[in-house]
Amino acid sequence: MFVTLLYTLLIIAIAMLLLGVRVLFRKDGEFQSQHISDSAYLKSKGIHCVIDQDKEARRENRAY
């Protein structure tokens, strides 16, 4: 039981380290934004956040 707990904690520690590599080892490291509006590729395709789409539809009186 104790060995399983140690393995579990080791796996979690490695996962946290790997998730934080960009933040920990770069001078101005930060996590990338996961918001749709911040993606240049999606902007070029005309895709934006559902909240913005809803606001736009309500402005144009097309909200169903």
LOLO-295207 format. One record per residue: z, x, y of N, C-alpha, C in turn; residue in one letter. Coordinates in pm, whole numbers, plus 50000, padded with zeros to 5 digits. Each point is the difference from the previous one (the first is absolute). Layout:
N
ZXYZXYZXYA
...
***
This chain:
64
500005008349880500004991750120500005008750126M
500845010249999500105008850116498715007850023F
499365004249893498745007450010498924991050059V
499964987549958499024990550053500214998150150T
501234999150042500324998550142499545012250079L
500225011949946499565012350067498485000550012L
499304996549892498544999650005499514990050104Y
500644988650006499624989850096500195005050143T
501135006150028500275005350134499025011250034L
499655008349902499045010750023498624994450035L
499574989949928498714993850027499984993650138I
501084993250037500094993750132499995010650110I
500725011049979500045010850099498615006250018A
499305002449891498655005650010499074990450072I
500104987149969499154990050065500274999550151A
501255000350039500344999850143499505012550070M
500105011549935499505012450058498494999450019L
499304995149899498554999150010499564989850105L
500744989150015499684990150103500225005450141L
500965009150012500355005150132499385013350035G
499085005249918499415013150025499395000850140V
499244990150037499335000050130501015000150115R
501084992849984501004999050105500875012650005V
500345005249884500925011349994499375013450037L
498765002349963499445013350011498975001850112F
499724989950075499105001350115500824999650127R
499545007050101500765000950125500204986350064K
498924992550016500104986650057499684989749893D
500565001949884499694991349887500524985950019G
499184990549959500404986050003499204992549894E
500514988849958499284991949904498824993350069F
498904998649928498864993050056500324985250009Q
499434993650100500214985750016499274992449889S
500644990149946499414991949894499484986750054Q
500034998350132499564987650060498484999550007H
499434988749974498554998449997499385003350135I
500644996450108499445002250133499885014850036S
500715008849929499975014250030498955007649920D
499254993349915498995006549917498644999750069S
499465011950027498705000950068498894994149913A
500085002149870498974994749910499964984850003Y
501174993749994500054985450002499584994650137L
500335007150106499564995950134498485000150008K
499385010449941498545000950006499344988749920S
500704994749900499494988949920500324986450063K
500785000050109500354987550067501164992749934G
500765007149918501144994049931501265003250080I
500794989950026501255002450070501104991349940H
501185001450053501204993749948499874984749997C
500584993749900499924985549986500684992950117V
501015006250057500684994050115499044999750119I
499275011150020499015000350108498874990149975D
499584998749874498964990449966500474985850028Q
501254997249970500554986750025500064997050150D
500445009950079500054998250146498614997450056K
499025007649950498634998350046499464986149963E
500294995449880499534986949956500664988950082A
501285001550031500684989950082499464999750142R
499655011850053499435000750135498654992850005R
499225001549892498674993949996500034986049938E
501204995049974500194986649943499294998549865N
500085010549918499414999849867501055001649891R
501254998450030501075001949902500084987749911A
499735001649873500044988749905501225001049915Y
***
